[in-house]
């Protein structure tokens, strides 16, 4: 015979907490208490198998008691969460009551806060009364026959006590998150969060910033953060919730460093628990499908899965064909080599239906976007994203990403852009032509120069090892660029050099300029070359030059420190 699970939570029987308990374990025995601390004590003393405690409301944020309540979790774990929609209604003895004549509104303190907007605009004349027991308040209202008194709570609770419903759902977009406490930890799921609270901490300059930096530099997002002074000592306590399970290597490393290197106080962190992440945001996207099964598709798919999205990757040899995947997802992402992007769009874009989005992950904008806007129906959202990092990157933090929006970029595209922003990407919005022109300057031309420089070595009989002996730190930059291009996947850089659009103008203009400079240099027209450099300096601008010179000096220092000529 199985033993029934016993859940401690807040009453009365029609309360939101009781509803959360029924949702989480419909078959459980629910024991109701008058206060969160009583339910917590019952759990800590193992009189209950689980405790369900309200911790966050979308209209009133965290309850003030919540911080101290979690500090009292001396045994057990924050194991899971339940999110319950809160529908608050107005009850009265008579359903014909005139709201303009109401003299008193009675509700629990948290309910009054959640209905703040409604009460201020609709019942400004009424006296607000907070009650610890809604059942007692209803009994007193009925015994006194107070026809102009209103009670606010859930409709089932009001109806169970015989009150008439005057108005429903007076606080829209209202949801409460409940923490589920258990005596065993939750296993890793792949979409987790970890909740942490510190002991009262001694003052230290930069303590909070240094703590947060341990998460930031590992690409771990902070979901929730607040602090409060300990009542007894008035020392600072920090509470935070971060994305990831406590057993994940990056999370474990961050927590170890915070305790031993930042706070420098063994035992200063209390890990309340790791649990499946709960997302209070309104998400419009459930699933992404990738056309293209290369490393970049896999990289993005992994990042999206870590943020709670479903992903499907398709390609030439995938179990599911792109044609079969497209109809099952909200967003289709095309991530193929630059030279194949437009052809892929022409083939698959007509299969998307209104209400979906097409996101093009590519290094060329004009031609792919033109094809997408022509081949997709008007109800399909379209946007191009060019991530300026490769699949070797650990995170998006501080990496550049170019986003080219179109008149058809809507809420699904906005959500993907928010995803990039959340994980620290530096977002730059371009037009299609501006994107291609800048990519010509920043990628197409430098790659072409690196390849041409490498070609010169055998043509002129120069050994690569000889370059270091005649390089200054400044002239070494072009050699480093050459080495980087030739030390990675050749096809990627060939695709960059072959990209069309406005970027080709950059290469054509450069060849023309180089020809002019070569003629001036060959004729030893030094004054004209000097004037040319001076004009460039004025055009570029002093602010930009100072910034880049500072970066160059930092690189020079690093190169000097490691002894770039040594093996």
Secondary structure by P-SEA (a helix, b strand, c coil): cbbbbbbbbbcccccaaaaaaaaaccccbbbbbccaaaaaaaaaaccccbbbbbccccccccccaaaaaaaacccccccbbbbbbbbbbbbccccccccccccbbbbcaaaaaaaaaaaacccccbbbbbbccaaaaaaaaaaaccccbbbbccaaaaaaaccccccccccccbbbbbbbbccccccccccbbbbbbbcccccccaaaaaaaaaaaaacccccccccccccccccbbbbbccccccccaaaaaaaaaaacccccccccccccccccccccccccccbbbbccccaaaaaaaaaaaaabbbbbbbccccccccccccccccbbbbbccccaaaaaaacccccccccbbbbbbccccaaaaaaaaaaccccbbbbbbbbcccccccccccbbbbbbbcccccaaaaaaaaaaaaaccbbbbbcaaaaaaaaaaccaaaaaaaaaaaaacccccccccccccccccccaaaaaaaaaaaaccaaaaaaaaacccaaaaaaaaaaaaaaaaaaaaaacaaaaaaaaaaaaaaaacaaaaaaaaaaaaaaaaaaaaaccccc
